[in-house]
């Protein structure tokens, strides 16, 4: 079974949705969600790059002794490691954004970006 | 000594996590200990970066995991001339900002958390400039900028929170573009080590995928460097932070995660100096010139002291990009190497100078706010009578940035303008001179309304900043003067190695790849791990 270009298209669509939400929405919570969607899209793209049809998990069992055969049959583990790191970073960033959103709501009484405008110029 | 390279990241990271543990609670003595610790870490790093200056270029493979020349398994830290220049700039500004924070941060609560964030940011910055691996640049960049998002919001009042939120939204988007660029490059080359990517890219050639990756990087890092189409966050974020953090943000953060990353990738990985790289160079020149002009025009109309400084940062970073961009364009076009070298030299020298005088200006604006309670230039004036030290330092910084001889800003702008003219870009040289004149006008306004003039009716009598703040400002003032006057003495030590690192371009690949790698060997090795459906 081949998966073709469909997942890449999905990643692109997700990316565009994320960017649209960040640019067009006024609500802080929606903007945060947009960033989360964009981040997942990039992570998905990264993960797809390492995918191989019918590839095994990149974990070597004791009976596999030939590195070359193993490397030829397994999916690329590097993007998975990168995505793991990127997810952790993303969660940290997201937590900070939510904390800021809570503080902004305390100070301004609203989540509406158009009404949170004290800085200008 | 190569094995000591990871300490540039490890020491501030450890200090950052120790600071809140030591300073926990409301005990004054414990807070003082955290403050002492931060200062000690800053001093150690500064001493370390000076010790590393001028030695031969080095690579440190963490844990001695090297692997084979075609497939390195370990992570490398690379210390070449450009890295040394950035390390010494970052760590000296950080040390001075820490001295300044000693008194400045007294009026905030949660002071040990401030030092925690400051040191973590410093660890991230040192990591970015040392990393020899593309993904590590991304990770360290995130460490630095996430700490800086929190530091911008440190005052937790309405403007700070708003600025921090804008910063974090744009910062996250730019980071994701960087990640996308890394993903594309990884797919093209199967490598994350920058030396190996550079090597493989020669074989890949100029394809749309390479342009996509380069575009992602220019947009992502350009947003972090506040180049003009991507500059909207900077004038909000930089003034909202506490003054020593503004000094760090404008002085070194935009340079380490922005300018440095763009230069390293474009020169050493994408081969901007090779014949195919003229396109990248033109993009950098265009963005640089746009930043220069638009930044200074926006700065001219500002009345908020710190906001004016923030806009002028955009303009000054434009000069750096103009310098290095013209240098690369000349090299790519096969032009005379001395002219290209001069342009790159001017750009790098301006980077160091801008770190010195813009940090000093932000520290002065902080001292002004500390003494008078306002930073609106309508309500300031006559500070040379009431705050002589701050006013004197501020004047030197204003003259430096305006390009008045013999201060440092004059020399770097002069070098850039001469080199740009010699390279045949007469109109750009004229524009750079015009922007320099507008900068002078902007900072005459600062002098007229802050330092000189009649003192307005202050609510309370302005008082001179405390000793630690004065000391920090005087240190940077001395740096501004010496960097200019002693140029013939320090250039071979400070700037020439960095210039050589950029001029060597793809030579980075052979110099810093895994041991045993030569460009030919690496190109002949076919990619085994062909990925994707």
Interface residues (C-beta under 8 A of the other chain):
Chain A: X2 X3 X4 X5 X19 X22 X28 X31 X35 X38 X39 X42 X45 X46 X48 X49 X50 X51 X52 X53 X71 X72 X75 X76 X78 X79 X82 X85 X86 X89 X92 X93 X96 X97 X100 X101 X103 X104 X107 X108 X116 X117 X118 X119 X121
Chain B: X135 X138 X139 X142 X146 X149 X150 X153 X156 X157 X158 X159 X161 X162 X163 X164 X165 X168 X169 X172 X173 X175 X176 X179 X180 X182 X183 X186 X187 X192 X235 X236 X240 X298 X301 X302 X304 X307 X528 X529 X531 X532 X533
